[in-house]
Amino acid sequence: MQKWQVGDVTITKIVEVEGPGGMEFLLPQATPDAVKDIEWLKPHFVTEEGVLIASVHALVVETPDRRIIVDTCIGNDKTGRSPEAWNNLQLPFLEDLKGAGFEPDSIDNVMCTHLHIDHVGWNTKLEGGQWMPTFPNARYLMAETEFAHWRTQEDDEVHRAVFADSVQPVFDADLVDFVEPTHKVCDEIELVPTHGHTPGHVSVLIESGGEQALITGDFMHHPCQIAHSEWSATVDYDPDAARETRKTIFERFADTPTLIIGTHFAGATAGHLKRDGETYRLDVA
């Protein structure tokens, strides 16, 4: 189990699923031939054969006065998902969360960087045939523009199912707080607008004791997009905006001490952005 310390803040990675393959549909430009010669991607992020390695995980952020879980993965018992392999999962995520010392009722905030399938699944759990909030004492934070967008996507069967079982129930339970994309969650944590992947996508900036970290969300899905910021994912809402976001964020944080923690980065998961000729690389922490 990986942990990082940023001043007085501790960040813990809780993995739901991790391994090679499965990202081909997201980043079709990232073929084995295109990535296998980017040596810094090995061994954490690509195999020797150039197959992308990815992770679906949550990040628990502990400040001196609160616990925040950032994004809640795919979830168990969910249906109507795509890809098919994400349907009816029976994974020990909740047990792993508890085993790490985080009882669900001890979480103060659930921070949704956006409302896609693999970021809201454990917002709820199935109890007695009903979807109930997994974190009953938490306030669920999400951008209002994000919520409003997905609430109206009635023609999209997959996102309609996701909203119905993983978002609507916490809203109906009066646990949702709508926040601005620059919202300050507490003294140590504020949001950074990183739109493009979705209309209201945000990243999470952590500052404490003179140290800093950024939890990416999905403005990039894989570290290969650090070397190739022009590669947008097929599921990006606005690919041009997503490319511009990567450019802006890379310019802001390259060659600084800021720890970059990737929401889908496998293996080491975190590192420091460095300029690398005309592009960038990630030096793992």
C-alpha positions in Angstrom: 0.0 0.0 0.0 1.5 3.3 -1.1 1.5 6.5 1.0 2.9 9.9 0.4 3.5 12.7 2.9 3.0 16.3 1.9 3.7 18.4 5.0 1.1 17.5 7.5 -1.1 15.7 4.9 -0.9 12.0 4.2 -2.2 10.5 0.9 -2.9 6.7 0.7 -3.6 4.8 -2.5 -6.3 2.1 -2.3 -6.3 0.0 -5.5 -9.4 -1.5 -7.0 -7.8 -3.0 -10.1 -4.4 -2.6 -11.7 -2.6 -4.3 -14.6 -1.5 -4.2 -18.3 -4.0 -3.9 -21.1 -7.4 -2.3 -21.4 -6.4 1.2 -22.4 -6.2 0.7 -26.1 -9.7 2.1 -26.7 -8.9 5.2 -24.7 -5.5 6.1 -26.2 -5.4 4.6 -29.7 -2.4 6.7 -30.6 -0.4 5.0 -27.8 0.5 1.9 -29.8 3.2 -0.4 -28.6 5.5 0.9 -31.3 4.8 4.5 -30.2 5.5 4.1 -26.5 8.0 1.2 -26.1 11.0 3.4 -26.8 10.0 6.0 -24.1 12.3 4.4 -21.6 11.2 6.4 -18.5 7.7 4.8 -18.8 9.2 1.4 -17.8 8.6 -0.6 -15.7 5.8 1.2 -13.9 3.7 2.4 -16.8 4.3 0.2 -19.8 5.5 -3.4 -20.3 8.7 -4.2 -22.2 6.4 -4.9 -25.2 4.9 -1.4 -25.0 1.5 -2.4 -23.5 0.1 0.4 -21.3 -0.3 -0.4 -17.6 -3.2 1.3 -15.8 -4.7 1.5 -12.4 -8.2 2.3 -11.0 -7.7 3.4 -7.4 -8.9 5.9 -4.8 -6.8 8.3 -2.9 -7.5 9.0 0.8 -6.2 12.4 1.8 -5.8 12.9 5.6 -5.3 16.5 6.8 -5.0 17.4 10.5 -8.7 17.7 10.8 -10.4 15.7 8.1 -10.4 12.6 5.8 -11.2 13.0 2.2 -11.5 10.2 -0.4 -10.8 11.4 -4.0 -12.7 9.5 -6.6 -14.3 6.1 -5.7 -13.5 3.8 -8.6 -16.0 1.4 -10.3 -17.8 -0.2 -7.5 -19.3 -3.7 -6.9 -22.7 -5.0 -8.2 -23.0 -2.2 -10.8 -24.7 -3.0 -14.1 -25.1 -1.3 -17.5 -21.3 -0.6 -17.6 -19.0 -0.4 -20.5 -16.5 -2.1 -20.9 -18.4 -5.3 -20.1 -15.7 -6.4 -17.6 -16.8 -3.6 -15.3 -20.2 -5.2 -14.7 -21.1 -6.9 -11.5 -17.6 -6.6 -9.9 -17.0 -8.4 -6.6 -13.8 -6.9 -5.5 -12.4 -6.4 -2.0 -12.1 -2.6 -2.3 -14.2 -1.8 0.7 -12.4 -4.4 2.8 -9.0 -3.0 1.7 -10.1 0.5 2.6 -11.1 -0.7 6.1 -7.9 -2.7 6.3 -5.9 0.5 5.7 -7.7 2.1 8.7 -10.4 4.0 6.9 -13.8 3.0 8.1 -16.5 4.4 5.7 -18.2 6.3 8.4 -14.9 8.1 9.2 -14.7 9.8 5.8 -15.6 13.5 6.0 -15.7 14.3 2.2 -15.9 12.4 -1.0 -14.3 14.5 -3.7 -15.5 13.6 -7.3 -13.0 15.1 -9.8 -15.7 14.2 -12.4 -18.7 11.8 -12.7 -17.4 9.1 -15.0 -18.0 5.4 -14.3 -14.6 4.7 -12.7 -14.7 7.7 -10.4 -18.1 7.4 -8.6 -18.8 3.7 -8.3 -18.2 3.3 -4.6 -20.2 6.5 -3.9 -22.9 3.9 -3.2 -23.2 0.2 -2.2 -26.0 -2.2 -2.7 -28.0 -2.9 0.5 -31.3 -4.8 0.5 -31.8 -4.1 -3.2 -31.2 -0.4 -2.8 -28.3 1.8 -3.6 -27.2 3.4 -0.3 -24.4 6.0 0.4 -21.2 4.1 1.2 -19.9 7.1 3.2 -23.0 8.1 5.2 -21.2 10.9 7.2 -19.5 12.5 4.3 -20.4 15.5 2.2 -20.0 14.5 -1.5 -18.3 17.4 -3.4 -18.8 17.8 -7.1 -18.9 20.6 -9.6 -22.4 21.8 -10.3 -21.6 22.1 -14.1 -20.5 18.4 -14.0 -23.7 17.3 -12.2 -26.0 19.3 -14.5 -24.3 17.9 -17.6 -24.6 14.2 -16.7 -28.0 14.6 -15.3 -29.3 15.5 -18.8 -27.6 12.7 -20.7 -30.7 10.6 -21.0 -29.7 9.3 -24.5 -26.5 7.9 -23.2 -27.5 4.5 -21.6 -24.2 3.9 -19.8 -24.0 7.3 -18.2 -27.7 7.2 -17.4 -27.1 4.0 -15.4 -24.0 5.4 -13.7 -25.9 8.5 -12.6 -28.9 6.5 -11.4 -27.0 4.2 -9.2 -23.9 6.1 -8.1 -24.8 9.8 -8.2 -28.6 10.3 -7.8 -28.8 8.3 -4.5 -26.3 10.5 -2.7 -28.1 13.6 -4.0 -31.4 12.2 -2.9 -29.8 11.5 0.6 -29.0 15.3 0.7 -25.3 14.5 0.9 -24.1 16.5 -2.1 -22.5 19.9 -2.0 -22.0 21.7 -5.3 -18.7 23.5 -5.5 -16.9 25.9 -7.8 -13.9 24.6 -9.8 -11.6 26.7 -7.6 -13.2 25.7 -4.3 -11.1 25.6 -1.2 -12.0 22.4 0.6 -9.9 23.2 3.7 -6.7 25.0 4.6 -4.5 22.4 2.8 -6.7 21.5 -0.2 -8.2 23.4 -3.1 -9.5 22.5 -6.5 -7.9 23.4 -9.8 -10.1 23.6 -13.0 -8.8 21.1 -15.5 -11.7 21.1 -18.0 -11.7 19.2 -21.3 -12.1 15.6 -20.2 -15.6 16.5 -18.9 -17.3 19.9 -18.7 -16.7 20.4 -14.9 -13.5 18.3 -14.4 -11.2 19.4 -11.6 -7.9 18.3 -10.1 -7.0 18.5 -6.4 -4.1 20.6 -5.2 -2.6 19.9 -1.7 -0.3 22.4 0.0 1.1 21.9 3.5 4.3 22.7 5.3 5.8 24.3 2.2 5.2 21.1 0.2 2.8 20.6 -2.7 1.0 17.7 -4.6 -1.5 17.6 -7.4 -4.0 14.7 -7.8 -4.7 14.7 -11.5 -8.1 13.2 -12.1 -8.4 12.4 -15.8 -7.0 15.4 -17.6 -4.5 12.8 -18.5 -5.1 9.0 -18.2 -1.6 7.7 -18.6 1.9 9.1 -18.2 2.5 8.6 -22.0 0.4 11.8 -22.3 3.2 13.6 -20.5 5.5 12.8 -23.4 2.7 13.3 -25.9 0.4 16.0 -24.5 -1.3 16.1 -27.9 -2.8 12.7 -27.4 -6.3 13.2 -26.1 -8.5 10.3 -25.0 -11.4 9.1 -27.1 -13.7 9.8 -24.1 -12.7 13.4 -23.7 -15.7 15.7 -23.9 -13.6 18.5 -25.6 -10.3 17.1 -26.9 -8.9 20.5 -27.8 -9.6 21.8 -24.3 -8.1 18.7 -22.8 -4.9 19.3 -24.8 -4.8 22.9 -23.7 -5.3 21.9 -20.0 -2.3 19.5 -20.2 -0.1 22.2 -21.8 -1.1 24.7 -19.0 -0.6 22.2 -16.2 2.7 20.9 -17.5 4.0 24.5 -17.9 2.9 25.4 -14.4 4.4 22.4 -12.5 7.4 21.2 -14.6 10.7 21.5 -12.8 9.0 22.3 -9.5 8.9 20.2 -6.3 5.2 19.5 -6.8 4.4 15.8 -6.5 2.1 14.7 -9.4 -0.2 11.8 -8.3 -1.9 10.2 -11.3 -5.4 9.0 -10.7 -4.9 6.1 -13.2 -1.1 5.9 -13.0 0.0 2.3 -12.1 3.1 1.2 -10.2 4.9 4.1 -8.6 1.8 6.3 -9.4 3.5 9.6 -8.4 6.5 11.6 -9.5 7.9 15.0 -10.5 7.4 16.6 -13.9 10.6 17.5 -15.7 11.2 19.3 -19.0 12.6 16.8 -21.5 13.7 18.6 -24.6 10.6 19.8 -26.3 8.3 17.7 -24.2 8.2 16.4 -20.6 8.8 13.3 -18.5 7.8 12.0 -15.1 10.6 11.1 -12.6 8.9 8.7 -10.3 9.0 9.5 -6.6 
